[in-house]
Amino acid sequence: EWVGALKAVLNILDRSDAIVLEQDEKNFRLSAKSTAESYLSEWPLTELTGIKHGMSRALFTMDYLSDIGKALTGPVKIETGIDYPMRMSFRIGEASVSYLVAPRIEEA
């Protein structure tokens, strides 16, 4: 479950570190690296529900994701693109919640 992986990353990285979410033709990956630790989780697209096939990759600052990560519950729908804002949607009780998170653009 990628929500559990995201919460694990939140516990080992500083708020100034970054996380990469990427997808290729076969897998979805969550990776992070700090000066002291690194983390990688990967899931076959066949194991994820509602996944749109295609390429995506974006780098997000942990500072943005750490507060959102505390609120994540149950199934979370994520929508990503290449250096495009990520939308995270989930339910808290009867309420539907969506967050838009801007990526950090990497220099080429």
N, C-alpha and C positions, 0 to 999 in steps of 0.2 A: 504494500500500500504506500503510495507516494506521499500521503499526508504524514504518515509515521516517519518516513525518511526525511521530510522537510523539518519536522519537529526535532529529529535527532541532529540534523545539521545546525539548527538554531542553538542547540545546547553546546556545540563545540566551537563555533566560530564567533568572532567579534562582530559588533555591529558595523564595522568599517570593511569587513570582508565581503566577498561576492559569491553568488551562486549562479550556475549556468543550467538552464533548462534547454534541452535540445531533443530533436526528433529526426530520425532518418526514415528510410523505407521500412525498417523492421523493428526499431526499438525507440523507447522514450528514456532519456537519461536525465538524472539530477546529479550534478557534481559541484564540489566546492573545494577551495584550497586556501589555507592561511599559511602563515610563516611556520606554524608548528604542526598542523594537521591537514589531512586531505580526506575527501569522502566521495564515493561514487556509488550510485544505485542505478540499476538499469532494468527495464521491464519490456518484454516483447509486446508489440502493439496488439497481438492476439489476446492478451490477458487484460487489456484495458477496455472499458465500455465507453461507447460514444466517441471514440477517437476518430479524428479526421486524418486521413493519410496525407502525407506531404512532408516537406522539410520545414523545420523551424529551429531557431537558435537565438537565445537572448541571454544577456548577463544582467542580473539583478543585484543591487546592493542589499546586504542583509539588514541594513537599517530600515529599509522599506518593508521587508518581509517579516521581521521579528514580531512586530505588533500584530500583524494580520495572522501570523502563525498561531498565536495564542487563542484566537477566536475560531479557528477551523474545527469543524465537527462533521462527522458522517461523511458521506460521499461528497467529493468536491469536483466540480467541473472546471477544467482549465482550458483556456483558449490562448494559444501562443502563435507567434509568427517570427520572421527574421527581423530582429531589432524592432519589434512591434510591442506595444503595451500588452501585458498579460491580464486577462480577466479571470478572476477566481470567483465562482458562484457556489453557494451552499445554503443550507437551511439552518436556522437556529429557532427551534420550536416551530411556530407557525409562520415565522418571517423568512422571506427570501433575502439573502445578502449577496451583493456583488462588489468586488473590489477591482479597480483598474490600477495596475502597477506599471510605471514607466521603466523601461530598461535603461541601463547605463550603456551608452553607445561606445563600442571599442574602436580605437583608431586602426585603420588598415595598414 
